[in-house]
Amino acid sequence: MIPCSRHARPRIAPASSHDKTPLPPSGNGVFPAWIGIGSNQGNPLRQCHRVLTALSRHRRLRLLAVSSFYRTEPVGFLHQPWFVNAVALFSTTLHPLTLLNLLQCLERRFGRTRRNEPKNGPRAMDLDLLFHGRRIQRHPRLILPHPGIPHRRFVLVPLAEISPWLKHPLSDKIIDLLLEETDDVSQVMDFSHCRKTQAFPVTPTPGYRSGAVIQNRKSRTLKVGQASRIPRIHG
């Protein structure tokens, strides 16, 4: 399990009784989950590296692919530093709400405080569950797929890098097409071209810099920006 602080392990709450979606069958319900990662506080690239490491160490998450890191222009709340964003693909047996609890726990661990937080404002860490297989869900705490996907280039660009042919469950359009049609005109720059910018000092973490090779617990290797075989999608 991933600690929420140095002295405590996270208490991952079970899925809410309001969610009528059945839990995946134990041992067989393996789902692909795409998670958006972003930060623009402190050293955002290092923050993203560290949270990827934390997620990949969870016993019910298996890292399959990571996009490149991108320097992205803020959307909505413009008077703030640019972000670092990426998308990671995991296979998981976690129910979506249980996975959401884990992501929010990690956000707190990495310094996010939601109280009085401005909409689209600065984030020490921002973790969004974008897709959970082809699940379509409306819940007070979680909407799947994430409703902002078609309108956010900082999500679509890294998503298209690792899963260009993924179909959106609602529109049935592939990610590449959504990227072509999006109304978002904000800038998204490959972070490899921004390594020397003063606003984004680079403190690399081995295994997660662009083009690096990921070594997982099963001793398989996977290049950043490249997806392994996507598991069978349930639901």
Residue pairs with C-beta under 8 A, 6 or more apart in sequence:
1 9
1 10
1 12
1 58
1 59
2 9
2 10
2 54
2 55
2 57
2 58
2 102
2 105
2 106
2 109
3 9
3 10
3 109
4 10
4 105
4 106
4 108
4 109
5 109
10 101
10 102
10 105
12 98
12 101
12 102
12 105
13 97
13 98
13 101
14 95
14 97
14 98
15 21
15 23
15 95
15 96
15 97
15 98
16 97
16 139
16 141
18 139
18 140
19 96
19 97
19 137
19 139
21 95
21 96
21 135
21 137
21 235
23 29
23 95
24 30
24 31
24 93
24 95
24 234
24 235
26 93
27 93
29 93
29 234
30 91
30 92
30 93
30 231
30 232
30 234
31 91
31 92
31 93
31 132
31 133
31 135
31 231
31 233
31 234
31 235
32 64
32 89
32 90
32 91
32 92
32 131
32 132
32 133
32 230
32 231
32 233
33 61
33 89
33 90
33 91
33 92
33 94
33 99
33 129
33 131
33 132
33 133
34 87
34 88
34 89
34 129
34 130
34 131
34 159
34 163
34 166
35 55
35 87
35 88
35 89
35 90
35 103
35 127
35 128
35 129
35 130
36 85
36 86
36 87
36 126
36 127
36 128
36 130
36 146
36 155
36 158
36 159
37 48
37 51
37 52
37 85
37 86
37 87
37 88
37 126
37 127
38 44
38 48
38 72
38 83
38 84
38 85
38 86
38 123
38 125
38 126
38 127
38 128
38 154
39 45
39 47
39 48
39 83
39 84
39 110
39 123
39 124
39 125
39 126
40 74
40 80
40 81
40 82
40 83
40 84
40 122
40 123
41 47
41 81
41 111
41 122
41 123
41 124
42 111
42 124
43 200
43 201
43 203
44 81
44 83
44 84
44 200
45 69
45 84
45 191
45 200
45 201
45 202
45 203
45 204
46 203
46 205
47 84
47 110
47 124
47 125
48 69
48 84
48 85
48 86
48 208
49 204
49 205
49 208
49 209
50 110
50 205
51 106
51 110
51 125
51 127
52 63
52 66
52 86
52 88
52 208
53 205
53 207
53 208
54 106
54 109
55 61
55 63
55 88
55 90
55 106
56 62
56 63
56 90
56 214
56 216
58 102
60 92
60 93
60 94
61 90
61 91
61 92
61 94
62 90
62 91
62 92
62 216
62 217
62 218
63 88
63 89
63 90
63 214
63 216
63 222
64 89
64 90
64 91
64 222
64 227
64 228
64 230
64 231
65 88
65 89
65 162
65 163
65 222
65 224
65 225
65 226
65 227
65 228
66 86
66 87
66 88
66 89
66 162
66 208
66 214
66 224
66 225
67 86
67 87
67 88
67 158
67 159
67 161
67 162
67 224
67 225
68 86
68 158
68 161
68 190
68 191
68 192
68 210
68 211
68 224
68 225
69 84
69 85
69 86
69 191
69 210
70 84
70 85
70 86
70 154
70 157
70 158
70 188
70 189
70 190
70 191
71 82
71 83
71 84
71 188
71 189
71 190
71 191
71 194
71 197
71 200
72 82
72 83
72 84
72 85
72 153
72 154
72 186
72 187
72 188
72 189
73 82
73 83
73 154
73 186
73 187
73 188
74 80
74 81
74 82
74 83
74 120
74 186
75 120
75 152
75 154
75 184
75 186
76 119
76 120
77 118
77 119
77 120
77 121
77 122
80 121
80 122
81 122
81 199
82 199
82 200
83 123
83 154
84 191
84 200
85 154
85 155
85 158
85 188
86 158
87 130
87 155
87 158
87 159
87 161
87 162
89 162
89 163
89 227
89 230
91 231
92 99
94 102
96 129
96 132
96 135
96 137
96 142
96 144
97 139
97 141
97 142
99 129
99 132
100 129
100 141
100 142
103 127
103 128
103 129
104 127
106 125
106 127
107 124
107 125
107 126
107 127
110 124
110 125
111 124
111 125
112 123
112 124
112 125
112 126
128 146
128 148
128 155
129 142
129 144
129 146
130 145
130 146
130 149
130 155
130 159
131 144
131 145
131 146
131 166
131 169
132 144
132 235
133 233
133 234
133 235
134 167
134 169
134 233
134 235
135 144
135 169
135 235
136 144
136 145
136 169
136 170
137 143
137 144
145 168
145 169
145 170
146 155
148 155
149 155
149 156
149 159
149 168
149 178
150 156
150 168
150 171
150 178
150 181
150 182
151 182
151 183
151 184
152 182
152 184
153 179
153 182
153 184
153 185
153 186
153 188
154 186
154 188
156 175
156 178
156 179
156 182
156 184
157 179
157 188
159 166
159 175
160 175
160 176
160 179
161 225
162 225
162 226
162 227
163 175
163 227
163 230
164 174
164 175
164 176
165 174
165 175
165 176
166 174
166 175
167 173
167 174
168 174
168 175
168 178
171 178
173 181
190 210
191 200
191 210
192 210
192 211
194 200
195 202
206 212
207 213
207 214
207 215
208 214
208 224
209 224
210 224
210 225
211 223
211 224
211 225
212 223
212 224
213 221
213 222
213 223
213 224
214 221
214 222
214 223
214 224
215 221
216 222
220 228
222 228
